[in-house]
């Protein structure tokens, strides 16, 4: 099947746009989050179609009709979710079970049986909505852990359809997987796809090993699975960013004006940037404990550095996130009180989401980007920072537990569970010469420029459509 002749049908939990009520009407905004915004940069303005939740609990039939009509103009189809389904499917099984379990945080798993019932219901709702309006040559591409059952349901409805599935988050090993309620059903759902891919070789290996444990016929070396009289390809295809978008934003007049307006405020410091969603997987507490240790062990840095701590609101309805926010803010207050003065505060903390121009300004202003994720499927922020460094100066201090660490090999790697490792990484970045910064940054820029979001898209779809992938399309993971 030729990709050029096929419409791509995409399904994600969240559409790339979010509806919010404004009186009797709606305001439509860009969604926040790497998946919706990342994939969303590829498909707008095309004939492809996108299914997902519009970010609002729609009440009346009139509201639903208005949302459908508005989205139809941009080839998007809403999947409506009621409050009880939202609580069970999204806040429940997705974010209180799958998210913590797949990231190794069993202590945060809170399972209730109705969570699974809601998850099944919503996955079936997605599948039937997609099947209702699918043409013969369409390629269906299901995205991420919210929709693991959708490929299996679609396979029952459309047995000959080409279906792909990409897992953006880590895939756990067998021991961790078996702690997840209904893990067998989840795996069987994924196996409804013809092509399955993950961000790193480790996650791919974990998936293949789990299938072996379940008695599914698999060839780990060839990455071929035989299931239900079908052959399924499994591969590692790391997601990149839209390099040109971030590069252009960093060079834009608007960002230049912002940098000029606030640049003097930070020019006397070495600025360390942290941009993360509020999430326990991001290592926010570990980051702050390392900053505290850095200042305690290196008093000569007092008044010389500043951490720009940007925390993006996320999953605010979940207790674990509310507690985390309190802990982060308590640590920020403690560090600023103990080590700061009237003239200087070591941490400048903001809790809000920012648009592209503001984010690009942060990237331009910062000497160091510090990523301390405890486990992260990819971490696109690290790539965005690299793309935005116009002079190729700057240093990336990157957790070895991110998928991005398999790509950005010239970064300063740290163990996010080891405070001394984080401190050492920051000190190395502070001491790095301009020449070394530029040499490392240029190599990373070339990597993410070549293997960008569009290459990720075309590589996966080539697998799905059974067209042969050229050697130069494969990510250089083992080089």
C-alpha positions, 0 to 999 in steps of 0.5 A: 500500500502506498502511503501517498494514496492513503488517508491517515486516521489518528486517534489520541486521548486528547485532540490538539485543540481544547474547548473551554466555555466562555459564556454561551460560546466556546473558546478554542485553544491549543492543547498542552502536552507533548503528544497532542502538540507534537503530532498536531504539528504534522497533520493540520491542513491535510485530508487526514482525520483525527479522533480524540476528546476535546477537553470539555465535559459536554452537556447538552445535545446542542453543545455537542453539535456545536463542537462537532461542527466547529471541529469538522472544519479542521478534520477533527472528530470529538469523542465525548466523555461524561463526568463519570467516564472521565473520572473512571477512564482518565483520572482513574485507570489511565492516571491512577493505574497505567501511568504510575505502574508503567513508570515504576511508581507502584506506590501511586497505583490506586485501582478500583474496578469501575476504572477498568469498566470505564476504560473498556467503555471509552476504548470501545467508543473510540473504536466504533467511532473510527470504524464508522467513518473509515475508508478502504485505503485508510491507515489507522494510527492509535496513540499511547496508553489511553487507547491500548484496547482500541486496536483489538476492538478495531481488528474485530470490526475491520479484520483487514484494516491496516492498524498501527499503535505507538506507545509514547510512555515506557513499557515495563518489564514482565515483573512490573507488567504483571502487577497491572490489573488486566495486563493480559487484556491490554497486551491482547488489545495492542496485538490487534495492530499490524505495527507496534513501536516504542521510543527505545530499544529497552521498551521494545525488548520489554514488550517482546519479552512479555509476549514470550512469557504469555506464550505468544510466538515472537522472533525477538531478533527480527522483531516479528510477532505471530498472533491470531494468524497475523504477522505483527512488526515491532520496532523502536522509532523514537519521536522527535520534534519539529526542529524548524518550528522551534528554530524559527521561533527562537529566531523570530522578532517576537522572541528577540524582543522578549529576550532584549526586554528581560535579558538584563535581569539574568545577565549577571547569573548563570541561568539553569532552566527547568521546564516540566509538567507537574508530575512525580516522574519528572524528578522535581523534588530530586532536582530541588534537593540537588540545588540545595546540596549544590549551594550548600557544598559550593558557597561561591555560587551564592549570588552567581546562579539562578534556577528558573523553575517552570512547572506546568499544571497537570492532573490537578484533580489527582491527590498525588499531584496536589501533594507533589505541588505542595512539596515542590513549593515548600522546598522552593521556599526553604531554599530561597529562605536559607540561601537567598538574600534581599538582592538575590533568590536562587530559585525563580518559580512559576506554576503555569503553562506558556506559549511557544514564544515564551518557551522559546524565550526561556530557551534563549536566555538559559545557559543550562537545561536541567532534566531530572526525570526519574523515567520518561518515555522521551522528553521532548523539552530537551530537544526543543532546548537544543534546537533553540540554541542559535549560537550553539552555546549552552549545556544540556544536563540530561537524566539517563532515564529518559528516552532522549538520552538514547538520542542526545549522546553529547549531553551531560548524563546524570542519574536522577536518583543520585543527588551527587550525580545531579550536582556533579552534572550541574558543576560540569555544565557550569565549568564547560568551555564555550568551545566544548559547549558548541561542539556538543550542541552542534552534534545534538542539533544535527541529530535532532534536525535529521531525525525529527518529528516528520522522520518519526512519522514517515518511518512508522507509517512506512512500517505500517503500510508495508513499504520498505524503509530505506537505511537512512530512515532508521534512527542511529540508536546503537551508533 
